[in-house]
Amino acid sequence: MTRIGLRVLSAIPTLFGVVVITFLLTRVLPGDPAVFFASNPSMSASDIAAVRENLGLDRPLYDQFLIYLGNLAQGNLGRSIATGQPVAAEFARRLPASAELTLLAFLLAVVVAVPLGLVAALRPGSLVDHAVRLIATLGVSMPTFVSGLLLIHVFYFRAGVLPEPIGRLDPFLFEPARVTGFLTIDALISGEGQVFRAALLQLLLPAVTMALFALAPLARMTRAAMIAALGSDFIRTARAAGLSRGRIVLIYALRNAMLPVVTTMGMVFSYMLGANVLVERVFSWPGIGAFAIDSIVNLDYAPLQGFVLVMAAIFIAVNLVVDIVTVLIDPRAED
């Protein structure tokens, strides 16, 4: 059986393990959701007991778990106590915001990091190489929320060239007709240039914040992989054969160096799914990360469980895509 087939099969027990662990973790969190939502001083002990019964918290733990599994089998992630809406509906509304932010940040990181790593590898020990190392070190050492606050201070408070970080769109503008859920794309489809520009400007600061987080490992891995590839025997043979420098670097060295780079891309993208939680909070971004933080504060079990489950599913899907791309780059990787 191929590596990809094994990866697909291994996803089933992995997801089940995530379901079990998530369920148990939410049940051992300090505090009682019934007491939290029945915080009105006039409510009696019987009222709190009624809230517990309505939430199903009066049932044995195994009974709660079986009910949860049954709901998952029907595609029911539960209902948020804080909003009163089904968790699946809340995620469907909020997931495009998180996806738009994460994908743009990842694209920015790849577009900047790979050329930087390539240039640094071609000139090891040069000023460019040292600059890339400095950028990578800063990107790794600085937390995302600190980077976000610094960018807000510089580009909003000081320079005033970017809008206030209050979400996806200026409150005086109307969202375009929903097609993809990505405001920039939907605005282009609707032909609303002003909305597109406003949505893009709101997206820039949080996307750059996340891109700085992802840029460092990508640039370092690209540099290391290219240096290793350029020092290989087949590259020396290609040079002896009189091939042009551009062909050697872009066709032979870069393709062989892309295997560890693509693997790092998958890892970085998965890490960004967790990093967007803090970024969304800093920039008041209405995504599922901010929704998960609110769920923790409110002791709202269902959204928190759904968030972890969705993130785990996306993480597994990203790893599967990385495996497929790896096989396309080097078929030997399938063995």
Secondary structure, 3 states (H helix, E strand, C coil): CCHHHHHHHHHHHHHHHHHHHHHHHHHHCCCCHHHHHCCCCCCCHHHHHHHHHHHCCCCCHHHHHHHHHHHHHCCCCCECCCCCCEHHHHHHHHHHHHHHHHHHHHHHHHHHHHHHHHHHHHCCCCHHHHHHHHHHHHHHHCCHHHHHHHHHHHHHHHCCCCCCCCCCCCCCCCCCCCCCCCHHHHHHHHCCHHHHHHHHHHHHHHHHHHHHHHHHHHHHHHHHHHHHHHCCHHHHHHHHCCCCHHHHHHHHHHHHHHHHHHHHHHHHHHHHHHHHHHHHHHCCCCCHHHHHHHHHHCCCHHHHHHHHHHHHHHHHHHHHHHHHHHHHHCHHHHC
